[in-house]
Amino acid sequence: MSYRRVYIGTFKSDRDLAAEINLFKETVVPALTARGATSLEMIQTDSNKFVGTATYPDKTTADANPDEIQALRKNIIELFNLTDIEIYEGMAVVGL
């Protein structure tokens, strides 16, 4: 079974969705695929939040190099001008 992380970010100020999409494609996608992610999504929610998902083959892959993970999260908070990122994670147990 795969392992999934769900990220909910809260923006500090107004959003530019087109810029966010490009930034996600240019920074987050390459960084997480290099870490072993097999699937990534960014979902538009209300005007001050986003939801992102990353799927990994297993928890070991998702947890590899914790210092790198923390640096990446800090960078994403700065790049996207977020107040924070909430993280939910676990084994994917049901799906198509």
C-alpha positions, 0 to 999 in steps of 0.5 A: 500500500502507498503512503500519503501526506496531505498538506493544508497551507494558509496564506498570509495575504492575497493569492495569485493562483496562476503564479502559485500553479507555476511555482508548484510545478517549478519547485515542489513537483521536482523536489518531491519527485526527487524524494520518491513521490509517485503522485502530487496534487495541489487543490484550490480551496477557499481564498486563503488556503490550499490543499496539496497531496503527495503519495509515496510508495511507503513510509520509509520513502516518505520519511527519508532524510528528515532534515531535507523535509524540514528545509523543504517545508520551510522553503515552501512556507516562504515561497508561497507566503504561508502562515503555516502548513498543517500536515496529515499523513498515513497509509492509504488503505482504501481507494481505486 
